[in-house]
């Protein structure tokens, strides 16, 4: 009885700690996008230049996942998480005192590398330490979306009152607080985590090695394209809403109101993360990924063709389904990769998503400069169609993969025994 209570307490501690950390990481990540126009005005640069800076930051965010994956497999997730937030605090302060666009780009790149350490460490910890991975990923993703949603309101609030630079001073304080919190809270070290292996599952996976390799290729490609959509939309969604939504209510500052409306749209992502995580524990992940991708297309098209409150509604729908798919893909990867290589696998996947997908920032900046910010979302719809095709192929492949006991199709809920 006492052991069960300790286990439950450990699961709660894991969920709360990793969720708070995720919120801080994504609040840091989206702050630059929220401040895009303010920074451009101060330094006198156009959207294309701002897009290149965003690209450098986002690329570094993805590149940081590669060393993180290796470090996680060697040192364990808790240590990597503490290093992530300690270095991010210092980098955020450097950004706050940037004297020119070039220096800002360099310091943002350093900040991106620091917070890029986060995702492989967190995903590995959840995949190996959580009993209900889907549910914990749902809470984790929901917290991340709260961080994303709060970023525009916080950043534009500082920008409208005491200056955009204070946003990064505030973020440095948050990162330092996370270092202290993660030092106090006991997180499971990767070598100590053990999970029950199933002989039937192991045999089933050995018989379908070729299907697994093909599925992994499709999953990594989906990570790449979803990352492209994520970076393009998150970089220019605050700007699109600020440009296309003009509402005057009770004399509220229009800039602050635009930030609040962006926050409102982004908050739906938290509900999407929770739904995606909850559903991931119940049914076929491959089918679920296809349905999520199918829902994105009309929302992206509507964002590119509308304005006012209709745009805010379309943005909310897009954000909901975009983020609902994230826990689905994170568990899919864990189902196809051995636990001993999980950190490196997540490192590769987040490099594809956040790193290679970061090229969307420059691509979107070019489109926004030439044809307006709305054109960005029409172009992203094309990439959404490609994700739908990949998910459909993955769903079809899954029907060739036998479940334990001889049944065909569906998703194998695979667990491993970690080394040690």
C-alpha positions in Angstrom: 0.0 0.0 0.0 2.8 2.4 1.0 4.7 1.5 -2.1 1.7 2.2 -4.3 1.3 5.6 -2.7 4.9 6.4 -3.3 4.5 5.4 -6.9 1.5 7.6 -7.3 3.3 10.5 -5.7 6.2 9.9 -8.1 4.0 9.9 -11.1 2.3 13.2 -9.9 5.8 14.7 -9.3 6.9 13.7 -12.8 3.8 15.1 -14.4 3.9 18.4 -12.6 7.6 19.1 -13.0 7.8 18.2 -16.6 4.6 20.2 -17.4 5.9 23.4 -15.7 9.2 23.0 -17.5 7.4 22.6 -20.9 5.4 25.8 -20.3 8.6 27.8 -19.6 10.4 26.5 -22.7 7.6 27.3 -25.1 7.0 30.7 -23.5 10.7 31.5 -24.2 10.3 30.0 -27.7 7.4 32.1 -28.9 8.4 35.4 -27.3 10.4 36.5 -30.3 7.5 35.9 -32.7 5.2 38.0 -30.5 7.7 40.8 -30.5 8.5 40.6 -34.2 7.0 44.0 -35.2 8.3 45.8 -32.1 11.9 44.6 -32.7 11.6 45.5 -36.4 10.6 49.0 -35.6 13.3 49.6 -33.1 16.1 48.2 -35.3 14.7 49.4 -38.6 14.6 46.0 -40.4 11.9 44.4 -42.6 10.0 41.2 -42.2 12.4 39.2 -44.4 15.4 40.1 -42.0 13.2 39.4 -39.0 12.3 36.0 -40.6 16.0 35.2 -41.0 16.6 35.9 -37.3 13.7 33.7 -36.4 15.1 31.0 -38.7 18.5 31.1 -36.9 16.8 30.9 -33.6 14.5 28.0 -34.6 17.3 26.1 -36.3 19.4 26.3 -33.2 16.3 25.1 -31.2 16.3 22.0 -33.4 20.1 21.5 -33.5 20.2 21.5 -29.7 18.1 18.3 -29.8 21.0 16.3 -31.3 23.5 16.7 -28.4 20.6 16.5 -26.0 19.6 13.0 -27.2 23.2 11.7 -26.8 23.5 13.3 -23.4 20.2 11.9 -22.2 21.3 8.4 -23.1 24.5 8.9 -21.1 23.7 11.2 -18.2 20.0 10.9 -17.8 17.2 13.4 -18.3 17.2 15.2 -15.0 20.8 16.5 -15.4 20.1 17.6 -19.0 17.0 19.5 -18.0 18.8 21.5 -15.3 21.6 22.4 -17.7 18.9 23.4 -20.2 17.3 26.0 -18.0 20.5 27.3 -16.4 22.1 28.1 -19.7 18.8 29.5 -21.0 18.6 32.0 -18.2 22.0 33.4 -19.1 21.2 33.5 -22.8 17.9 35.3 -22.2 19.7 38.1 -20.4 22.1 38.5 -23.3 19.1 38.8 -25.7 17.6 41.5 -23.4 20.7 43.7 -23.9 21.3 43.2 -27.6 22.5 46.5 -29.2 21.9 45.6 -32.9 20.0 43.1 -35.1 23.2 41.1 -35.8 24.0 40.7 -32.1 20.3 39.9 -31.4 20.5 37.1 -33.9 23.6 35.7 -32.4 22.2 35.8 -28.8 18.9 34.3 -29.9 20.7 31.5 -31.6 22.5 30.7 -28.4 19.2 30.8 -26.6 17.7 28.5 -29.1 20.5 26.0 -28.6 19.9 26.1 -24.8 16.2 25.4 -24.9 16.8 22.9 -27.7 18.2 20.6 -25.0 14.7 20.2 -23.5 12.5 18.0 -25.7 14.6 14.8 -26.0 15.2 14.9 -22.2 11.6 15.4 -21.4 10.2 12.9 -24.0 12.6 10.2 -22.9 11.7 10.8 -19.2 8.0 10.5 -20.0 8.3 7.5 -22.3 10.4 5.5 -19.8 9.0 6.8 -16.5 5.3 7.4 -17.0 2.8 4.5 -16.6 0.2 6.2 -18.8 2.3 7.9 -21.4 -0.5 9.3 -23.4 -2.2 11.0 -20.5 1.1 12.4 -19.2 2.0 13.6 -22.6 -1.4 15.2 -22.8 -0.8 17.2 -19.6 2.7 18.0 -20.7 1.6 19.3 -24.1 -1.3 21.2 -22.5 1.2 23.0 -20.2 3.4 23.8 -23.2 0.5 25.3 -25.0 -0.3 27.5 -21.9 3.3 28.7 -22.2 2.9 29.4 -25.9 -0.5 31.1 -25.3 0.9 33.3 -22.5 3.9 34.4 -24.5 2.1 37.0 -26.7 0.2 38.5 -23.8 3.3 38.7 -21.6 5.6 40.0 -24.4 3.3 42.6 -25.8 2.3 43.6 -22.3 6.0 44.4 -21.5 6.4 46.0 -25.0 3.4 48.3 -24.5 4.6 49.5 -21.1 8.3 49.3 -20.2 9.8 47.9 -23.4 10.3 44.5 -25.2 13.7 43.9 -23.6 12.1 43.4 -20.2 10.3 40.3 -21.6 13.6 38.5 -21.8 14.7 39.7 -18.3 11.4 38.1 -17.0 12.1 34.9 -19.0 15.6 34.7 -17.5 14.0 34.8 -14.0 11.5 32.0 -15.0 14.4 29.8 -16.2 16.4 30.3 -13.0 13.3 29.4 -11.0 13.0 26.2 -13.0 16.6 25.2 -12.2 15.9 25.6 -8.5 12.6 23.7 -8.8 14.1 20.8 -10.8 16.9 20.6 -8.2 14.4 20.2 -5.3 12.0 17.8 -7.0 13.2 14.2 -7.3 12.9 13.0 -10.9 13.6 9.4 -12.0 17.1 8.9 -13.5 17.0 7.1 -16.8 19.2 4.1 -15.7 16.9 3.5 -12.7 13.8 3.3 -14.7 12.5 -0.2 -15.4 9.6 -1.2 -17.6 7.9 -4.5 -18.1 8.8 -6.2 -21.3 6.2 -8.4 -23.1 7.5 -11.5 -24.9 4.5 -11.5 -27.3 5.1 -7.9 -28.2 8.8 -8.5 -28.8 8.1 -11.4 -31.0 5.5 -9.5 -33.0 7.9 -6.6 -33.6 10.7 -8.9 -34.7 8.4 -10.4 -37.4 7.7 -6.9 -38.7 11.1 -5.3 -38.8 10.7 -4.1 -42.4 7.3 -2.5 -41.6 8.8 -0.8 -38.6 11.7 0.7 -40.6 9.3 2.0 -43.3 7.0 3.4 -40.6 10.0 5.2 -38.9 10.9 6.9 -42.2 7.3 8.1 -42.5 7.2 9.3 -38.9 10.4 11.2 -39.3 9.2 12.8 -42.5 5.9 13.8 -40.7 8.0 15.3 -37.9 9.8 17.4 -40.5 6.7 18.7 -42.3 4.8 19.2 -39.1 7.8 21.2 -37.8 7.7 23.3 -40.9 4.0 24.1 -40.4 4.6 24.7 -36.7 7.4 27.2 -37.2 5.8 29.1 -40.1 2.5 29.4 -38.3 3.9 30.3 -34.8 6.3 32.9 -36.3 3.6 34.8 -38.2 0.3 34.0 -36.5 0.7 36.9 -33.9 1.6 39.3 -36.8 -1.4 38.0 -38.9 -3.8 38.6 -36.1 -2.3 42.0 -35.3 -2.6 43.0 -39.0 -6.0 41.5 -39.8 -8.0 41.9 -36.6 -9.0 45.5 -35.7 -11.4 45.6 -32.8 -12.0 48.6 -30.5 -13.3 47.6 -27.1 -13.6 49.9 -24.1 -10.5 51.9 -25.2 -8.2 48.9 -24.8 -4.9 49.3 -26.5 -5.2 47.6 -29.9 -1.7 46.0 -29.7 -2.5 44.5 -26.3 -5.9 43.3 -27.5 -4.3 41.6 -30.5 -1.9 39.9 -28.2 -4.8 38.7 -26.0 -6.7 37.4 -29.0 -3.6 35.5 -30.1 -3.3 34.1 -26.6 -7.0 33.0 -26.8 -6.4 31.2 -30.1 -3.3 29.5 -28.8 -5.0 28.3 -25.6 -7.0 25.9 -27.6 -3.8 24.0 -28.3 -3.7 22.9 -24.6 -7.1 21.2 -25.0 -5.9 19.7 -28.2 -2.8 18.3 -26.5 -4.9 16.8 -23.7 -7.4 15.2 -26.2 -4.6 13.8 -28.4 -2.8 12.4 -25.4 -5.9 10.8 -23.9 -7.0 9.3 -27.2 -3.4 7.9 -27.7 -4.0 5.5 -24.8 -7.1 4.1 -26.4 -6.9 3.4 -30.1 -4.8 3.2 -33.2 -2.2 5.9 -33.2 -1.7 5.7 -37.0 -5.4 6.3 -37.7 -5.5 9.1 -35.1 -2.6 10.8 -36.8 -4.4 10.7 -40.1 -7.6 12.2 -38.7 -5.6 15.0 -37.0 -3.9 15.8 -40.3 -7.2 15.9 -42.1 -8.6 18.5 -39.8 -5.7 20.9 -40.3 -6.3 21.7 -44.0 -9.5 23.7 -43.9 -8.3 25.7 -40.9 -5.1 26.7 -42.6 -6.9 27.7 -45.8 -9.5 29.7 -43.8 -6.7 31.5 -41.9 -5.2 32.6 -45.3 -8.5 33.9 -46.6 -10.2 35.6 -43.6 -9.9 38.4 -41.1 -11.5 39.7 -37.9 -13.0 37.2 -35.5 -13.4 34.6 -38.2 -9.6 34.6 -38.5 -9.3 34.1 -34.7 -11.7 31.2 -34.8 -9.9 29.6 -37.7 -6.6 30.0 -35.8 -8.1 28.4 -32.8 -9.2 25.4 -34.8 -5.8 25.1 -36.5 -4.0 25.3 -33.2 -6.3 22.7 -31.6 -5.6 20.0 -34.2 -2.0 20.9 -34.8 -1.1 20.4 -31.2 -3.5 17.4 -30.7 -1.3 15.5 -33.1 2.0 16.1 -31.2 1.5 13.5 -28.4 0.3 11.0 -31.0 3.6 11.2 -33.0 5.7 11.3 -29.8 4.1 8.0 -28.7 4.3 6.5 -32.2 8.0 7.0 -32.2 8.3 5.4 -28.7 6.4 2.4 -30.1 8.8 1.8 -32.9 12.2 2.5 -31.2 14.0 0.4 -28.5 14.3 2.1 -25.2 18.1 2.1 -25.2 18.1 4.4 -28.3 15.1 6.5 -27.3 17.0 9.7 -26.4 18.9 9.7 -29.7 15.7 8.9 -31.6 13.9 11.9 -30.0 17.0 14.0 -30.6 16.7 13.1 -34.3 13.0 13.7 -34.5 13.1 17.1 -32.8 16.1 18.1 -34.9 13.9 17.3 -38.0 10.9 19.1 -36.5 12.4 22.2 -34.9 15.8 22.3 -36.8 15.1 21.4 -40.4 11.5 22.7 -40.0 12.9 26.0 -38.9 13.5 26.9 -42.6 9.8 27.8 -42.6 10.7 31.1 -40.8 12.7 32.4 -43.7 10.4 30.9 -46.3 7.4 32.5 -44.5 9.2 35.8 -44.2 9.9 35.9 -47.9 6.2 35.2 -48.7 5.0 37.8 -46.2 7.2 40.4 -47.7 6.1 39.7 -51.3 2.5 38.7 -51.0 1.4 39.6 -47.4 1.2 37.6 -44.2 -2.0 35.8 -45.3 -0.1 34.0 -48.1 2.1 32.2 -45.5 -0.9 30.2 -44.3 -2.1 29.3 -47.8 1.3 27.9 -48.6 1.4 26.0 -45.3 -1.8 24.3 -46.4 0.2 22.5 -49.1 2.6 21.1 -46.5 -0.5 20.1 -44.5 -1.7 18.0 -47.5 1.7 16.3 -47.6 1.4 15.4 -43.9 -2.0 13.9 -44.5 -0.5 11.7 -47.3 2.3 10.5 -45.0 -0.2 9.7 -42.2 -2.4 7.8 -44.5 0.5 5.7 -45.7 1.5 5.0 -42.1 -2.1 4.0 -41.3 -2.0 1.6 -44.2 1.4 0.1 -43.1 0.0 -0.4 -39.6 -2.5 -2.9 -41.0 0.4 -5.1 -42.0 1.8 -5.2 -38.4 0.4 -8.0 -36.2 -0.6 -7.3 -32.7 0.4 -9.7 -29.8 -1.9 -12.7 -30.0 -2.1 -12.8 -33.8 -4.5 -9.9 -34.4 -3.7 -7.7 -37.3 -3.6 -3.9 -37.4 -3.7 -1.3 -34.7 -1.0 0.0 -32.5 1.3 -2.1 -30.4 1.7 -0.7 -26.9 5.3 -1.6 -26.5 7.3 -1.3 -23.3 10.9 -2.2 -22.6 13.2 -3.0 -19.8 15.7 -0.2 -19.5 19.4 -1.1 -18.9 20.6 -1.2 -15.4 
